Amino acid sequence: MELSINTIARIIIVGVGATAIMDLWLILLKKLNIPTLNFAFLGRWVGHAVKGQWFHPAISKTAPIQGELALGWCTHYAIGILFSILLILITGTAWLYSPTLLPALLVGLITVTAPLLVLQPAMGAGLASRNTPTPLRNCLKSIINHLVFGGGLYMSAWLVNASH
């Protein structure tokens, strides 16, 4: 698949836009006193992972790293762009120019496997949050968050097309 600069820019914009929409959702959850991921912990995990330590009994008790909050936010947005690339690999670039909701929501649903099967176990929460006091609630939150991200993929692509 050969990509033009315009197409690459759209993929990045859609990924950043979808991540920003998810962040607005997470802000709403915080306002409702619903706990969400602390991006400093994501940065801490990445900082230790690049040094070879992938798994932690509890990421909150792992030694902090310098700049972990900034690293966590950058990682969060990089992952959003990667998930946008995944959507285009599945649908093809035509989706960027004529987006539909269902593929975006399906990619949102597919991407929930990353926190449930990789990030939560690596941070000490266990597979699908099973080591937490409320594993079902945490899994449902992850699913909803990623469906919001999927909706954000669609909305971002729609906005890019509406502006052209």
C-alpha positions in Angstrom: 0.0 0.0 0.0 1.6 3.2 -1.2 0.5 6.3 0.8 0.5 9.9 -0.1 1.6 12.6 2.3 -2.1 13.7 2.5 -3.2 10.1 3.4 -0.4 9.8 6.1 -1.4 13.2 7.5 -5.0 12.1 7.7 -4.1 8.9 9.5 -2.1 10.9 12.1 -4.9 13.5 12.5 -7.5 10.8 12.9 -5.4 9.0 15.5 -4.7 12.1 17.5 -8.3 13.3 17.2 -9.7 10.0 18.4 -7.3 10.0 21.3 -8.3 13.5 22.2 -12.0 12.5 22.1 -11.2 9.6 24.4 -9.3 12.0 26.7 -12.4 14.2 26.9 -14.4 11.1 27.9 -11.8 10.3 30.6 -12.1 13.9 31.9 -15.8 13.4 32.2 -15.3 10.1 34.1 -12.9 11.9 36.5 -15.5 14.6 37.1 -18.0 11.8 38.0 -15.4 10.3 40.4 -14.8 7.3 38.3 -11.0 6.4 38.4 -9.2 6.2 35.1 -5.6 5.4 34.0 -2.9 7.6 35.5 -0.7 8.3 32.5 2.3 8.7 34.7 2.0 5.0 35.4 1.9 4.3 31.7 5.1 6.4 31.3 6.6 4.6 34.3 5.8 1.2 32.7 7.3 2.3 29.3 10.4 3.7 31.1 11.0 0.4 32.8 10.1 -1.7 29.8 12.8 -0.1 27.7 15.2 -1.2 30.4 13.9 -4.8 30.2 11.5 -4.8 33.1 8.1 -5.6 31.5 6.1 -6.9 34.4 5.5 -5.3 37.8 3.6 -6.6 40.9 2.1 -3.1 41.2 3.1 -0.3 38.9 2.2 2.3 41.6 4.9 0.8 43.9 7.5 0.6 41.2 10.2 3.3 41.3 9.2 6.4 39.4 11.2 7.5 36.4 12.1 11.0 35.4 9.5 12.5 33.0 7.1 9.6 33.4 3.9 11.8 33.0 5.1 13.3 29.7 6.3 9.9 28.5 2.9 8.4 29.4 1.0 11.1 27.5 3.3 10.8 24.4 2.8 7.0 24.5 -0.9 7.4 24.8 -1.1 9.5 21.7 1.4 7.3 19.8 -0.8 4.3 20.5 -3.8 6.2 19.2 -2.0 6.8 16.0 -1.0 3.1 15.8 -4.6 2.1 16.3 -5.6 4.5 13.5 -3.0 2.8 11.3 -4.6 -0.5 12.3 -8.0 0.7 11.1 -6.6 1.7 7.7 -4.8 -1.6 7.4 -8.1 -3.4 7.9 -10.3 -1.1 5.8 -8.0 0.4 3.3 -7.3 4.1 2.7 -10.7 4.7 1.1 -12.2 4.7 4.6 -10.3 7.9 5.4 -12.2 9.7 2.5 -15.5 8.1 3.2 -15.6 7.0 6.8 -18.3 4.8 8.3 -19.0 4.1 11.9 -19.0 0.3 12.1 -15.4 -0.3 11.1 -14.2 2.4 13.6 -16.2 0.9 16.4 -14.9 -2.6 15.6 -11.3 -1.4 15.7 -12.1 0.3 19.0 -13.4 -3.0 20.3 -10.4 -5.0 18.9 -8.0 -2.6 20.5 -9.4 -3.2 24.0 -7.3 -6.4 23.9 -4.2 -4.2 24.5 -5.0 -3.1 28.0 -6.9 -6.3 29.0 -4.2 -8.7 27.8 -1.0 -6.7 27.8 -1.0 -3.5 29.8 -3.0 -4.6 32.9 -1.1 -7.8 33.4 2.2 -6.0 32.9 1.3 -3.3 35.5 0.2 -5.9 38.1 -3.6 -5.7 37.7 -3.6 -9.2 36.2 -5.2 -10.5 33.0 -8.4 -8.5 32.4 -7.9 -6.8 35.8 -8.5 -10.0 37.7 -6.1 -8.9 40.5 -8.2 -5.8 41.2 -11.2 -5.5 43.6 -13.6 -4.9 40.7 -12.4 -6.9 37.6 -15.7 -6.9 35.8 -16.2 -3.2 36.3 -12.7 -2.4 35.1 -13.1 -4.6 32.0 -16.4 -2.9 31.2 -14.7 0.5 31.6 -11.9 -0.5 29.2 -14.4 -1.7 26.7 -16.5 1.5 26.9 -13.3 3.6 26.7 -12.2 1.9 23.6 -15.6 2.1 22.0 -15.4 5.8 22.7 -12.0 5.8 21.0 -13.6 4.0 18.0 -16.3 6.6 17.8 -13.5 9.2 17.9 -11.9 7.6 14.9 -15.1 8.0 13.0 -15.7 11.5 14.2 -12.2 12.6 13.5 -12.2 11.2 10.0 -15.6 12.8 9.4 -14.3 16.2 10.6 -11.3 16.0 8.4 -13.5 15.4 5.4 -16.0 18.1 6.4 -13.1 20.6 6.5 -12.0 19.9 2.9 
